[in-house]
Amino acid sequence: MTGHPAAAVACALLAALLFAVAAVTQQRSAAAVPEGQPLVSSLLRNPRWWAATIGDSGGYALQVVALSLGAVLLVQPILVSALIFALPLAARLDRRRIDTGSMVAAAALTIALASFLIIGKPTDADRIAPSGHWLLPGIVLLVLIALAVAGALASTTTPAARALLLGTAAGALYGLAVALTDSVMAGLREHGIGHLLTGWQFYALVAAGLLGVYLQQRAFQAGPLSASLPALTIAEPLVAVVFSLAVLGERLRAGPLGLGVCAIGVVVMLATTLFLSRSQAQAAPDPA
């Protein structure tokens, strides 16, 4: 398939904007539900949560379009920029100023992201990977997700640790969904709707997405945003990139020096994402 990187970048940026708006709104809705009340039924009666969910769906649709135009290694790092959009939005809603440290971190994240994309030059691959290629990384990921959920459900787990573990599990499922979306769309283009409905990837994608949404709302309800948001934001691209390299066969076209710069860029992106997530959460008032 001939890629359209500029269009993929544009769609990914718009998706990141919608994800940012939805995340800020959904977190406030979920955190306002007391721990003893049913979470799902409470959210289903909340018009603000529904509006955020519609925006989230629009972001996912744009993400699908971006993945059909470019590689996971191109699209997924751009979605980290949702934090850059969420930062001023949350500050405006909370009627507070953005501190200098957050502005510097946002600038560093932008530079690291641009360096990764320009120097790494991510390349597309044959994304209809054989089922056997999914088996080992899929089993490892599911075991790790199960351990995270089990740890969150333990009676001795603190609210902050519960939010972190559930956020990590949700982010990991979202990362798996990204890789599955890429594979499903490639199969749909090449073989049509029949291949979509008879292949296991489509049903795995639906299951990963629904379970990820549920665990995300549980994470928002369980504890502070400073615990769940960094885990969500970091786990998704890490899992998506691992599957794009190990299963989908995507690669970076940089030389040894360029790969070193890309590695530094990834470290900077992770560090600034963590910093921005925590600073945004700690500065926000309790929605309840």
C-alpha positions as CSV (number, residue, x, y, z in Angstrom):
1,M,0.0,0.0,0.0
2,T,1.2,3.5,-0.8
3,G,1.3,5.6,2.3
4,H,0.1,9.1,2.8
5,P,2.1,10.3,5.8
6,A,0.9,13.9,5.7
7,A,-2.7,12.9,5.7
8,A,-2.0,10.3,8.4
9,V,-0.4,12.9,10.6
10,A,-3.3,15.3,10.2
11,C,-5.9,12.7,11.1
12,A,-3.8,11.6,14.1
13,L,-3.5,15.1,15.4
14,L,-7.3,15.6,15.1
15,A,-7.9,12.3,16.8
16,A,-5.5,13.4,19.6
17,L,-7.6,16.6,20.1
18,L,-10.8,14.6,20.4
19,F,-9.3,12.1,22.7
20,A,-8.0,14.9,25.0
21,V,-11.5,16.6,25.2
22,A,-13.1,13.2,25.9
23,A,-10.6,12.2,28.5
24,V,-10.9,15.4,30.5
25,T,-14.7,15.1,30.5
26,Q,-15.0,11.4,31.1
27,Q,-12.6,11.5,34.1
28,R,-14.7,14.2,35.8
29,S,-17.9,12.1,35.2
30,A,-16.4,8.9,36.5
31,A,-14.7,10.4,39.5
32,A,-18.0,11.9,40.6
33,V,-19.5,8.5,41.0
34,P,-19.1,7.3,44.6
35,E,-17.2,4.0,45.0
36,G,-20.3,2.2,46.4
37,Q,-22.6,3.1,43.4
38,P,-22.8,1.2,40.2
39,L,-20.4,2.8,37.8
40,V,-21.8,1.7,34.4
41,S,-25.5,2.6,35.2
42,S,-24.4,6.0,36.7
43,L,-22.4,6.9,33.6
44,L,-25.1,5.8,31.2
45,R,-27.5,8.4,32.9
46,N,-24.9,11.2,32.5
47,P,-25.4,13.3,29.4
48,R,-21.9,14.8,29.8
49,W,-20.3,11.3,29.7
50,W,-22.3,10.4,26.6
51,A,-21.1,13.6,24.9
52,A,-17.5,12.7,25.8
53,T,-18.0,9.1,24.5
54,I,-19.3,10.4,21.2
55,G,-16.2,12.6,20.9
56,D,-14.1,9.6,21.8
57,S,-15.7,7.6,19.0
58,G,-14.9,10.4,16.6
59,G,-11.3,10.3,17.7
60,Y,-11.2,6.5,17.1
61,A,-12.7,6.9,13.7
62,L,-10.0,9.4,12.8
63,Q,-7.4,7.0,14.2
64,V,-8.7,4.3,12.0
65,V,-8.3,6.6,9.0
66,A,-4.8,7.6,10.1
67,L,-3.8,3.9,10.4
68,S,-5.1,3.2,6.9
69,L,-2.9,6.0,5.6
70,G,0.3,5.4,7.6
71,A,2.2,3.0,9.9
72,V,1.4,2.3,13.5
73,L,5.0,3.6,14.2
74,L,3.9,6.9,12.6
75,V,0.4,7.3,14.0
76,Q,0.7,6.1,17.6
77,P,3.4,8.5,18.8
78,I,1.4,11.4,17.5
79,L,-1.6,10.4,19.7
80,V,0.6,11.1,22.7
81,S,0.1,14.7,21.8
82,A,-3.4,14.4,23.3
83,L,-1.7,15.5,26.5
84,I,-0.6,18.8,24.9
85,F,-4.3,19.5,24.0
86,A,-5.6,18.3,27.4
87,L,-3.3,20.5,29.4
88,P,-4.6,23.9,28.4
89,L,-8.2,22.6,28.2
90,A,-8.1,21.3,31.8
91,A,-6.4,24.5,32.9
92,R,-9.2,26.6,31.3
93,L,-11.9,24.5,32.8
94,D,-10.3,24.7,36.3
95,R,-9.6,28.4,35.9
96,R,-5.9,28.1,36.5
97,R,-2.7,29.0,34.7
98,I,-0.3,26.5,33.2
99,D,3.0,26.5,35.1
100,T,6.3,27.1,33.4
101,G,7.5,23.5,34.0
102,S,4.5,22.1,32.1
103,M,5.1,24.5,29.2
104,V,8.7,23.4,29.0
105,A,7.7,19.7,29.2
106,A,5.1,20.2,26.4
107,A,7.7,21.8,24.2
108,A,10.2,19.0,24.9
109,L,7.5,16.4,24.1
110,T,6.7,18.2,20.8
111,I,10.4,18.3,19.8
112,A,11.0,14.7,20.7
113,L,7.9,13.6,18.8
114,A,9.0,15.6,15.7
115,S,12.6,14.1,15.9
116,F,11.2,10.6,16.1
117,L,9.0,11.0,13.1
118,I,11.5,12.9,10.9
119,I,14.6,10.9,11.7
120,G,13.1,7.5,12.2
121,K,11.0,7.6,9.0
122,P,8.6,4.8,10.0
123,T,7.8,2.4,7.2
124,D,4.6,0.5,6.4
125,A,4.6,-3.3,6.2
126,D,2.4,-6.2,5.3
127,R,-0.1,-5.9,8.1
128,I,-2.1,-9.0,7.5
129,A,0.2,-11.0,9.8
130,P,-0.3,-14.8,10.2
131,S,-2.3,-15.8,13.3
132,G,0.7,-17.6,14.7
133,H,2.7,-14.3,14.9
134,W,0.1,-12.9,17.4
135,L,0.1,-16.0,19.7
136,L,3.2,-15.5,21.9
137,P,3.0,-11.7,22.4
138,G,-0.8,-11.9,22.8
139,I,-0.5,-14.5,25.6
140,V,2.2,-12.5,27.4
141,L,0.1,-9.4,27.2
142,L,-3.1,-11.0,28.4
143,V,-1.2,-12.6,31.4
144,L,0.2,-9.2,32.3
145,I,-3.3,-7.6,32.0
146,A,-4.8,-10.3,34.2
147,L,-2.1,-9.8,36.8
148,A,-2.7,-6.0,36.8
149,V,-6.5,-6.5,37.3
150,A,-6.0,-9.1,40.0
151,G,-3.7,-6.7,41.8
152,A,-6.2,-3.9,41.5
153,L,-9.0,-6.1,43.0
154,A,-6.9,-7.2,46.0
155,S,-8.4,-5.9,49.3
156,T,-5.0,-4.5,50.4
157,T,-4.5,-2.3,47.3
158,T,-4.7,1.4,47.9
159,P,-7.0,3.6,45.7
160,A,-4.0,5.2,44.0
161,A,-2.5,1.8,43.2
162,R,-5.8,0.5,42.0
163,A,-6.2,3.4,39.6
164,L,-2.6,2.9,38.3
165,L,-3.1,-0.9,37.8
166,L,-6.5,-0.5,36.1
167,G,-5.2,2.4,34.0
168,T,-2.2,0.3,32.9
169,A,-4.5,-2.6,32.0
170,A,-6.8,-0.3,30.0
171,G,-3.9,1.3,28.2
172,A,-2.5,-2.1,27.3
173,L,-5.8,-3.2,25.8
174,Y,-6.0,0.1,23.8
175,G,-2.5,-0.6,22.4
176,L,-3.6,-4.1,21.4
177,A,-6.7,-2.6,19.8
178,V,-4.5,-0.2,17.7
179,A,-2.5,-3.1,16.3
180,L,-5.7,-5.2,15.6
181,T,-7.3,-2.2,14.0
182,D,-4.4,-1.8,11.6
183,S,-4.6,-5.5,10.7
184,V,-8.4,-5.5,10.4
185,M,-8.4,-2.5,8.0
186,A,-5.7,-4.1,5.9
187,G,-7.8,-7.3,5.6
188,L,-10.9,-5.3,4.8
189,R,-9.2,-3.4,1.9
190,E,-7.6,-6.5,0.4
191,H,-10.3,-9.2,0.9
192,G,-13.6,-7.4,1.7
193,I,-16.2,-7.7,4.3
194,G,-16.3,-11.4,4.2
195,H,-12.7,-11.7,5.5
196,L,-13.6,-9.1,8.2
197,L,-16.5,-11.1,9.6
198,T,-14.8,-14.5,9.4
199,G,-11.5,-13.5,10.9
200,W,-10.8,-13.6,14.7
201,Q,-9.0,-10.2,14.6
202,F,-12.3,-8.2,14.3
203,Y,-13.9,-9.9,17.3
204,A,-10.7,-9.6,19.3
205,L,-10.7,-5.9,18.5
206,V,-14.2,-5.4,19.7
207,A,-13.5,-7.3,22.9
208,A,-10.3,-5.4,23.6
209,G,-12.0,-2.0,23.0
210,L,-15.0,-2.7,25.2
211,L,-13.0,-4.1,28.0
212,G,-10.5,-1.3,27.7
213,V,-13.3,1.3,28.0
214,Y,-14.7,-0.4,31.1
215,L,-11.3,-0.6,32.8
216,Q,-10.6,3.0,32.0
217,Q,-13.8,4.2,33.7
218,R,-13.0,2.0,36.7
219,A,-9.5,3.5,36.8
220,F,-11.0,7.0,36.7
221,Q,-13.4,6.1,39.5
222,A,-10.9,4.2,41.7
223,G,-8.3,6.9,42.5
224,P,-6.6,10.1,41.5
225,L,-6.0,11.1,37.9
226,S,-2.4,11.4,38.7
227,A,-2.2,7.6,39.0
228,S,-4.4,6.5,36.1
229,L,-3.7,9.0,33.4
230,P,0.1,8.5,33.1
231,A,-0.4,4.7,33.0
232,L,-3.1,5.0,30.3
233,T,-1.0,7.4,28.2
234,I,2.2,5.4,28.4
235,A,0.9,1.8,28.2
236,E,-1.0,2.3,25.0
237,P,1.8,3.5,22.7
238,L,4.3,1.0,24.2
239,V,2.1,-2.0,23.6
240,A,1.1,-0.7,20.1
241,V,4.7,-0.2,19.1
242,V,5.8,-3.6,20.4
243,F,3.0,-5.3,18.4
244,S,3.8,-3.2,15.3
245,L,7.5,-4.4,15.4
246,A,7.0,-8.0,16.6
247,V,3.8,-8.9,14.7
248,L,3.1,-6.4,11.9
249,G,6.7,-6.2,10.7
250,E,7.0,-2.4,10.7
251,R,10.5,-0.8,10.9
252,L,12.3,2.5,11.3
253,R,14.4,3.4,8.3
254,A,17.1,5.3,10.2
255,G,20.7,4.3,10.5
256,P,22.5,3.4,13.7
257,L,23.0,7.1,14.7
258,G,19.4,7.9,13.8
259,L,18.1,4.9,15.8
260,G,20.0,6.2,18.8
261,V,18.4,9.7,18.4
262,C,15.0,7.9,18.1
263,A,15.6,6.0,21.3
264,I,16.5,9.2,23.1
265,G,13.3,10.7,21.7
266,V,11.2,7.8,23.0
267,V,12.7,8.3,26.5
268,V,12.0,12.0,26.4
269,M,8.4,11.4,25.2
270,L,7.8,8.9,28.1
271,A,9.3,11.2,30.7
272,T,7.5,14.3,29.6
273,T,4.2,12.4,29.2
274,L,4.5,11.2,32.8
275,F,5.4,14.7,34.0
276,L,2.5,16.4,32.2
277,S,0.0,13.8,33.3
278,R,0.9,14.1,36.9
279,S,1.2,17.9,36.9
280,Q,-2.2,18.2,35.2
281,A,-3.9,15.8,37.6
282,Q,-2.3,17.3,40.7
283,A,-3.3,20.8,39.7
284,A,-7.0,19.9,39.0
285,P,-9.6,20.1,41.7
286,D,-11.5,17.1,42.9
287,P,-14.5,16.8,40.6
288,A,-16.7,15.4,43.4
